Amino acid sequence: MQMFRRLFIAAASAGLLSGLFVTLVHNVTTVPIILQAEVFERAAEEQSAAADAAATEEGHDHDAAGQSAEGHAHDGEAWEPQDGFERTAFTALADLLTGIGFALLLLAVYAVSGRAIDWRQGVYWGLGGFVVFILAPSIGLPPELPGSAVADLTARQIWWVATVALTAGGLGLLFYVREPKPLWVVVALAMIVVPHAIGAPQPAEYAAAAPEALQHRFVAATMIAQLLFWAALGLLSGYCYKRFVAPAV
């Protein structure tokens, strides 16, 4: 019970600090791009609604017109945080919870590994987390802006989980097995490559409301933000593990 308490204190400390840090990073990097993309998304939705209304009027189908208008009214009523303080607050909350969750995961791995961990080792683990949870899945499923066509959600989730698990297993065999045999190296590399050889689920037809250049900026900004987040999380979790957990191990 004492060990769990120490782990939670360490995870909360590292997660909260890294979450606050990445919230600031998001507000400088990704949030402005998302706001721009939402302008294009709303314009595309209005254009689509106008085209539907014109087609319905042309066909003299008043019942369908009423249903279409009702559907668009319901779409418009879908709740979303207001720009400004409310949106920033919800972004911060999501970042804080994400930071605490991943900090718990890293600290549990530190404890199970039995290795001496400090902030330097933590940075390496954090960079490994970036590769496993962000970089590898993004090769097949890059971050998407609002208004982009995407494949089936369940299929994407299955592929993402499989990619994360196989990448983590492959890196574990490469870097954390003492004197790995050539066969293990081949197996590890195969585990990392297999999800990408199979390919991530893709939409039947690519479509995006925002310009392609904006999408490229968003991908780059997201990668930078996530790299900084994982480096900070690794550093802080390593420090907090040595400070709060290691003395009791």
Short mmCIF file of the C-alpha atoms (twelve columns), coordinates in Angstrom:
data_MODEL
# 
_entry.id   MODEL 
# 
loop_
_atom_site.group_PDB 
_atom_site.id 
_atom_site.type_symbol 
_atom_site.label_atom_id 
_atom_site.label_alt_id 
_atom_site.label_comp_id 
_atom_site.label_asym_id 
_atom_site.label_seq_id 
_atom_site.Cartn_x 
_atom_site.Cartn_y 
_atom_site.Cartn_z 
_atom_site.pdbx_PDB_model_num 
ATOM 1   C CA . MET A 1   0.000   0.000   0.000   1 
ATOM 2   C CA . GLN A 2   2.868   2.348   0.831   1 
ATOM 3   C CA . MET A 3   4.509   1.569   -2.518  1 
ATOM 4   C CA . PHE A 4   1.270   2.300   -4.403  1 
ATOM 5   C CA . ARG A 5   0.948   5.597   -2.558  1 
ATOM 6   C CA . ARG A 6   4.487   6.571   -3.514  1 
ATOM 7   C CA . LEU A 7   3.879   5.588   -7.148  1 
ATOM 8   C CA . PHE A 8   0.695   7.646   -7.273  1 
ATOM 9   C CA . ILE A 9   2.363   10.719  -5.749  1 
ATOM 10  C CA . ALA A 10  5.214   10.445  -8.230  1 
ATOM 11  C CA . ALA A 11  2.847   9.920   -11.170 1 
ATOM 12  C CA . ALA A 12  0.576   12.787  -10.141 1 
ATOM 13  C CA . SER A 13  3.535   15.148  -9.759  1 
ATOM 14  C CA . ALA A 14  5.141   14.211  -13.088 1 
ATOM 15  C CA . GLY A 15  1.812   13.989  -14.930 1 
ATOM 16  C CA . LEU A 16  0.470   17.326  -13.733 1 
ATOM 17  C CA . LEU A 17  3.662   19.210  -14.534 1 
ATOM 18  C CA . SER A 18  4.097   17.626  -17.965 1 
ATOM 19  C CA . GLY A 19  0.379   18.096  -18.684 1 
ATOM 20  C CA . LEU A 20  0.546   21.801  -17.880 1 
ATOM 21  C CA . PHE A 21  3.660   22.125  -19.999 1 
ATOM 22  C CA . VAL A 22  2.126   20.459  -23.055 1 
ATOM 23  C CA . THR A 23  -1.046  22.543  -22.659 1 
ATOM 24  C CA . LEU A 24  1.083   25.643  -23.184 1 
ATOM 25  C CA . VAL A 25  2.779   23.965  -26.150 1 
ATOM 26  C CA . HIS A 26  -0.584  23.003  -27.678 1 
ATOM 27  C CA . ASN A 27  -1.896  26.544  -27.393 1 
ATOM 28  C CA . VAL A 28  1.108   27.802  -29.331 1 
ATOM 29  C CA . THR A 29  1.385   25.005  -31.922 1 
ATOM 30  C CA . THR A 30  -1.688  22.874  -32.663 1 
ATOM 31  C CA . VAL A 31  -4.686  24.847  -31.353 1 
ATOM 32  C CA . PRO A 32  -4.319  27.797  -33.798 1 
ATOM 33  C CA . ILE A 33  -4.146  25.330  -36.704 1 
ATOM 34  C CA . ILE A 34  -7.246  23.468  -35.479 1 
ATOM 35  C CA . LEU A 35  -9.147  26.753  -35.251 1 
ATOM 36  C CA . GLN A 36  -8.221  27.546  -38.844 1 
ATOM 37  C CA . ALA A 37  -9.313  24.074  -39.967 1 
ATOM 38  C CA . GLU A 38  -12.668 24.464  -38.224 1 
ATOM 39  C CA . VAL A 39  -13.357 27.575  -40.305 1 
ATOM 40  C CA . PHE A 40  -12.929 25.485  -43.465 1 
ATOM 41  C CA . GLU A 41  -15.006 22.663  -41.938 1 
ATOM 42  C CA . ARG A 42  -17.933 24.983  -41.135 1 
ATOM 43  C CA . ALA A 43  -17.751 26.508  -44.610 1 
ATOM 44  C CA . ALA A 44  -17.849 23.033  -46.176 1 
ATOM 45  C CA . GLU A 45  -20.820 22.044  -43.995 1 
ATOM 46  C CA . GLU A 46  -22.732 25.204  -44.944 1 
ATOM 47  C CA . GLN A 47  -21.987 24.626  -48.612 1 
ATOM 48  C CA . SER A 48  -23.153 21.004  -48.357 1 
ATOM 49  C CA . ALA A 49  -26.334 22.053  -46.542 1 
ATOM 50  C CA . ALA A 50  -27.073 24.695  -49.163 1 
ATOM 51  C CA . ALA A 51  -26.542 22.157  -51.951 1 
ATOM 52  C CA . ASP A 52  -28.863 19.671  -50.228 1 
ATOM 53  C CA . ALA A 53  -31.516 22.319  -49.754 1 
ATOM 54  C CA . ALA A 54  -31.273 23.386  -53.399 1 
ATOM 55  C CA . ALA A 55  -31.542 19.792  -54.599 1 
ATOM 56  C CA . THR A 56  -34.541 19.160  -52.359 1 
ATOM 57  C CA . GLU A 57  -36.292 22.322  -53.522 1 
ATOM 58  C CA . GLU A 58  -35.634 21.385  -57.120 1 
ATOM 59  C CA . GLY A 59  -37.278 18.025  -56.559 1 
ATOM 60  C CA . HIS A 60  -40.296 19.605  -54.816 1 
ATOM 61  C CA . ASP A 61  -39.890 17.179  -51.927 1 
ATOM 62  C CA . HIS A 62  -41.062 19.320  -49.018 1 
ATOM 63  C CA . ASP A 63  -41.075 16.479  -46.479 1 
ATOM 64  C CA . ALA A 64  -37.474 15.643  -47.241 1 
ATOM 65  C CA . ALA A 65  -36.604 19.319  -47.000 1 
ATOM 66  C CA . GLY A 66  -38.104 19.472  -43.509 1 
ATOM 67  C CA . GLN A 67  -36.162 16.379  -42.442 1 
ATOM 68  C CA . SER A 68  -32.949 17.776  -43.932 1 
ATOM 69  C CA . ALA A 69  -33.382 21.090  -42.129 1 
ATOM 70  C CA . GLU A 70  -34.151 19.267  -38.902 1 
ATOM 71  C CA . GLY A 71  -31.043 17.122  -39.294 1 
ATOM 72  C CA . HIS A 72  -28.859 20.165  -39.886 1 
ATOM 73  C CA . ALA A 73  -30.389 21.854  -36.857 1 
ATOM 74  C CA . HIS A 74  -29.516 18.850  -34.703 1 
ATOM 75  C CA . ASP A 75  -25.963 18.811  -36.106 1 
ATOM 76  C CA . GLY A 76  -25.615 22.477  -35.246 1 
ATOM 77  C CA . GLU A 77  -26.805 21.840  -31.711 1 
ATOM 78  C CA . ALA A 78  -24.042 19.306  -30.955 1 
ATOM 79  C CA . TRP A 79  -22.159 20.550  -27.898 1 
ATOM 80  C CA . GLU A 80  -18.559 21.658  -28.138 1 
ATOM 81  C CA . PRO A 81  -16.408 23.880  -25.922 1 
ATOM 82  C CA . GLN A 82  -16.556 27.569  -26.718 1 
ATOM 83  C CA . ASP A 83  -13.389 29.217  -28.009 1 
ATOM 84  C CA . GLY A 84  -11.389 30.969  -25.345 1 
ATOM 85  C CA . PHE A 85  -11.247 30.005  -21.675 1 
ATOM 86  C CA . GLU A 86  -13.657 27.056  -21.923 1 
ATOM 87  C CA . ARG A 87  -11.762 25.412  -24.738 1 
ATOM 88  C CA . THR A 88  -8.408  26.011  -23.059 1 
ATOM 89  C CA . ALA A 89  -9.741  24.543  -19.804 1 
ATOM 90  C CA . PHE A 90  -10.951 21.345  -21.472 1 
ATOM 91  C CA . THR A 91  -7.671  21.025  -23.386 1 
ATOM 92  C CA . ALA A 92  -5.753  21.432  -20.121 1 
ATOM 93  C CA . LEU A 93  -7.929  18.832  -18.379 1 
ATOM 94  C CA . ALA A 94  -7.354  16.311  -21.176 1 
ATOM 95  C CA . ASP A 95  -3.595  16.985  -21.116 1 
ATOM 96  C CA . LEU A 96  -3.423  16.620  -17.320 1 
ATOM 97  C CA . LEU A 97  -5.288  13.307  -17.332 1 
ATOM 98  C CA . THR A 98  -3.149  12.052  -20.214 1 
ATOM 99  C CA . GLY A 99  0.021   13.078  -18.380 1 
ATOM 100 C CA . ILE A 100 -0.994  11.304  -15.167 1 
ATOM 101 C CA . GLY A 101 -2.052  8.160   -17.039 1 
ATOM 102 C CA . PHE A 102 1.175   7.836   -19.001 1 
ATOM 103 C CA . ALA A 103 3.232   8.772   -15.928 1 
ATOM 104 C CA . LEU A 104 1.651   5.857   -14.044 1 
ATOM 105 C CA . LEU A 105 2.549   3.583   -16.953 1 
ATOM 106 C CA . LEU A 106 6.173   4.753   -17.066 1 
ATOM 107 C CA . LEU A 107 6.612   4.512   -13.307 1 
ATOM 108 C CA . ALA A 108 5.176   0.990   -13.276 1 
ATOM 109 C CA . VAL A 109 7.670   0.014   -15.994 1 
ATOM 110 C CA . TYR A 110 10.507  1.580   -13.974 1 
ATOM 111 C CA . ALA A 111 9.529   -0.440  -10.923 1 
ATOM 112 C CA . VAL A 112 9.217   -3.707  -12.850 1 
ATOM 113 C CA . SER A 113 12.506  -3.205  -14.716 1 
ATOM 114 C CA . GLY A 114 14.473  -3.119  -11.468 1 
ATOM 115 C CA . ARG A 115 16.944  -0.674  -13.003 1 
ATOM 116 C CA . ALA A 116 18.322  2.478   -11.443 1 
ATOM 117 C CA . ILE A 117 16.253  5.325   -12.894 1 
ATOM 118 C CA . ASP A 118 16.999  9.022   -12.704 1 
ATOM 119 C CA . TRP A 119 15.931  11.949  -14.871 1 
ATOM 120 C CA . ARG A 120 18.457  11.073  -17.592 1 
ATOM 121 C CA . GLN A 121 17.209  7.501   -17.877 1 
ATOM 122 C CA . GLY A 122 13.686  8.871   -17.725 1 
ATOM 123 C CA . VAL A 123 14.291  10.990  -20.832 1 
ATOM 124 C CA . TYR A 124 15.325  7.846   -22.751 1 
ATOM 125 C CA . TRP A 125 12.188  6.045   -21.607 1 
ATOM 126 C CA . GLY A 126 10.124  9.075   -22.540 1 
ATOM 127 C CA . LEU A 127 11.578  9.133   -26.049 1 
ATOM 128 C CA . GLY A 128 10.788  5.425   -26.280 1 
ATOM 129 C CA . GLY A 129 7.206   6.224   -25.301 1 
ATOM 130 C CA . PHE A 130 7.065   8.827   -28.070 1 
ATOM 131 C CA . VAL A 131 8.191   6.252   -30.632 1 
ATOM 132 C CA . VAL A 132 5.735   3.610   -29.379 1 
ATOM 133 C CA . PHE A 133 2.609   5.700   -28.807 1 
ATOM 134 C CA . ILE A 134 3.014   8.542   -31.304 1 
ATOM 135 C CA . LEU A 135 5.594   8.070   -34.057 1 
ATOM 136 C CA . ALA A 136 4.910   4.451   -35.050 1 
ATOM 137 C CA . PRO A 137 1.082   4.769   -35.189 1 
ATOM 138 C CA . SER A 138 1.351   8.118   -36.990 1 
ATOM 139 C CA . ILE A 139 3.145   6.474   -39.913 1 
ATOM 140 C CA . GLY A 140 -0.116  4.785   -40.854 1 
ATOM 141 C CA . LEU A 141 -2.616  7.067   -39.127 1 
ATOM 142 C CA . PRO A 142 -1.252  10.621  -39.104 1 
ATOM 143 C CA . PRO A 143 -3.062  13.238  -37.021 1 
ATOM 144 C CA . GLU A 144 -6.156  14.489  -38.841 1 
ATOM 145 C CA . LEU A 145 -7.687  17.942  -38.823 1 
ATOM 146 C CA . PRO A 146 -11.445 18.499  -38.383 1 
ATOM 147 C CA . GLY A 147 -13.301 17.940  -41.630 1 
ATOM 148 C CA . SER A 148 -11.045 15.118  -42.856 1 
ATOM 149 C CA . ALA A 149 -12.396 11.771  -44.070 1 
ATOM 150 C CA . VAL A 150 -11.343 8.844   -41.882 1 
ATOM 151 C CA . ALA A 151 -11.741 5.063   -41.933 1 
ATOM 152 C CA . ASP A 152 -13.956 3.045   -39.583 1 
ATOM 153 C CA . LEU A 153 -13.218 3.911   -35.939 1 
ATOM 154 C CA . THR A 154 -13.094 0.313   -34.676 1 
ATOM 155 C CA . ALA A 155 -10.689 -0.741  -37.433 1 
ATOM 156 C CA . ARG A 156 -8.429  2.219   -36.687 1 
ATOM 157 C CA . GLN A 157 -8.432  1.452   -32.946 1 
ATOM 158 C CA . ILE A 158 -7.533  -2.200  -33.530 1 
ATOM 159 C CA . TRP A 159 -4.676  -1.243  -35.829 1 
ATOM 160 C CA . TRP A 160 -3.441  1.416   -33.381 1 
ATOM 161 C CA . VAL A 161 -3.414  -0.966  -30.409 1 
ATOM 162 C CA . ALA A 162 -1.687  -3.692  -32.429 1 
ATOM 163 C CA . THR A 163 0.949   -1.225  -33.670 1 
ATOM 164 C CA . VAL A 164 1.658   0.076   -30.171 1 
ATOM 165 C CA . ALA A 165 1.915   -3.440  -28.702 1 
ATOM 166 C CA . LEU A 166 4.149   -4.800  -31.466 1 
ATOM 167 C CA . THR A 167 6.387   -1.719  -31.512 1 
ATOM 168 C CA . ALA A 168 6.810   -1.840  -27.735 1 
ATOM 169 C CA . GLY A 169 7.573   -5.560  -27.868 1 
ATOM 170 C CA . GLY A 170 10.065  -5.126  -30.699 1 
ATOM 171 C CA . LEU A 171 11.914  -2.278  -28.979 1 
ATOM 172 C CA . GLY A 172 11.947  -4.285  -25.762 1 
ATOM 173 C CA . LEU A 173 13.633  -7.194  -27.513 1 
ATOM 174 C CA . LEU A 174 16.173  -4.889  -29.166 1 
ATOM 175 C CA . PHE A 175 17.177  -2.747  -26.198 1 
ATOM 176 C CA . TYR A 176 16.216  -4.491  -22.976 1 
ATOM 177 C CA . VAL A 177 17.119  -8.136  -23.589 1 
ATOM 178 C CA . ARG A 178 20.676  -8.805  -22.527 1 
ATOM 179 C CA . GLU A 179 22.806  -10.033 -25.410 1 
ATOM 180 C CA . PRO A 180 19.948  -10.620 -27.855 1 
ATOM 181 C CA . LYS A 181 20.626  -13.392 -30.375 1 
ATOM 182 C CA . PRO A 182 20.390  -12.651 -34.114 1 
ATOM 183 C CA . LEU A 183 17.078  -14.526 -34.270 1 
ATOM 184 C CA . TRP A 184 15.608  -12.241 -31.602 1 
ATOM 185 C CA . VAL A 185 16.787  -9.194  -33.565 1 
ATOM 186 C CA . VAL A 186 15.008  -10.480 -36.661 1 
ATOM 187 C CA . VAL A 187 11.857  -11.163 -34.654 1 
ATOM 188 C CA . ALA A 188 11.996  -7.695  -33.077 1 
ATOM 189 C CA . LEU A 189 12.381  -5.953  -36.433 1 
ATOM 190 C CA . ALA A 190 9.554   -8.059  -37.886 1 
ATOM 191 C CA . MET A 191 7.277   -7.052  -35.002 1 
ATOM 192 C CA . ILE A 192 7.944   -3.378  -35.687 1 
ATOM 193 C CA . VAL A 193 7.455   -3.659  -39.453 1 
ATOM 194 C CA . VAL A 194 4.423   -5.989  -39.629 1 
ATOM 195 C CA . PRO A 195 1.687   -3.407  -38.831 1 
ATOM 196 C CA . HIS A 196 2.999   -1.091  -41.536 1 
ATOM 197 C CA . ALA A 197 3.351   -3.931  -44.035 1 
ATOM 198 C CA . ILE A 198 -0.313  -4.792  -43.431 1 
ATOM 199 C CA . GLY A 199 -1.253  -1.133  -43.606 1 
ATOM 200 C CA . ALA A 200 -3.538  1.051   -41.532 1 
ATOM 201 C CA . PRO A 201 -7.256  1.308   -42.368 1 
ATOM 202 C CA . GLN A 202 -7.866  4.121   -44.827 1 
ATOM 203 C CA . PRO A 203 -11.059 5.865   -46.008 1 
ATOM 204 C CA . ALA A 204 -12.507 4.728   -49.309 1 
ATOM 205 C CA . GLU A 205 -11.882 8.202   -50.708 1 
ATOM 206 C CA . TYR A 206 -9.660  10.945  -49.341 1 
ATOM 207 C CA . ALA A 207 -11.456 14.188  -48.569 1 
ATOM 208 C CA . ALA A 208 -10.559 17.160  -46.408 1 
ATOM 209 C CA . ALA A 209 -12.138 20.542  -45.862 1 
ATOM 210 C CA . ALA A 210 -8.834  22.213  -44.952 1 
ATOM 211 C CA . PRO A 211 -6.046  22.799  -47.505 1 
ATOM 212 C CA . GLU A 212 -3.349  20.122  -47.732 1 
ATOM 213 C CA . ALA A 213 -0.679  22.589  -46.611 1 
ATOM 214 C CA . LEU A 214 -2.567  23.172  -43.365 1 
ATOM 215 C CA . GLN A 215 -2.760  19.413  -42.790 1 
ATOM 216 C CA . HIS A 216 1.014   19.129  -43.219 1 
ATOM 217 C CA . ARG A 217 1.553   21.958  -40.735 1 
ATOM 218 C CA . PHE A 218 -0.746  20.221  -38.274 1 
ATOM 219 C CA . VAL A 219 1.118   16.913  -38.519 1 
ATOM 220 C CA . ALA A 220 4.461   18.649  -37.967 1 
ATOM 221 C CA . ALA A 221 3.124   20.722  -35.058 1 
ATOM 222 C CA . THR A 222 1.572   17.652  -33.435 1 
ATOM 223 C CA . MET A 223 4.808   15.672  -33.697 1 
ATOM 224 C CA . ILE A 224 6.797   18.520  -32.145 1 
ATOM 225 C CA . ALA A 225 4.275   18.972  -29.315 1 
ATOM 226 C CA . GLN A 226 4.201   15.248  -28.558 1 
ATOM 227 C CA . LEU A 227 7.980   14.943  -28.670 1 
ATOM 228 C CA . LEU A 228 8.304   17.766  -26.138 1 
ATOM 229 C CA . PHE A 229 5.567   16.206  -23.988 1 
ATOM 230 C CA . TRP A 230 7.194   12.780  -23.851 1 
ATOM 231 C CA . ALA A 231 10.664  14.206  -23.220 1 
ATOM 232 C CA . ALA A 232 9.287   16.305  -20.342 1 
ATOM 233 C CA . LEU A 233 7.245   13.376  -19.012 1 
ATOM 234 C CA . GLY A 234 10.266  11.088  -19.107 1 
ATOM 235 C CA . LEU A 235 12.475  13.614  -17.355 1 
ATOM 236 C CA . LEU A 236 9.917   14.382  -14.652 1 
ATOM 237 C CA . SER A 237 8.851   10.783  -14.119 1 
ATOM 238 C CA . GLY A 238 12.485  9.692   -13.799 1 
ATOM 239 C CA . TYR A 239 13.173  12.422  -11.275 1 
ATOM 240 C CA . CYS A 240 10.000  11.698  -9.294  1 
ATOM 241 C CA . TYR A 241 10.687  7.954   -9.332  1 
ATOM 242 C CA . LYS A 242 14.133  8.488   -7.824  1 
ATOM 243 C CA . ARG A 243 12.751  11.024  -5.354  1 
ATOM 244 C CA . PHE A 244 9.603   9.220   -4.136  1 
ATOM 245 C CA . VAL A 245 9.714   5.547   -5.173  1 
ATOM 246 C CA . ALA A 246 13.298  4.316   -5.408  1 
ATOM 247 C CA . PRO A 247 14.086  4.765   -1.666  1 
ATOM 248 C CA . ALA A 248 11.304  2.281   -0.839  1 
ATOM 249 C CA . VAL A 249 12.267  -0.323  -3.465  1 
# 
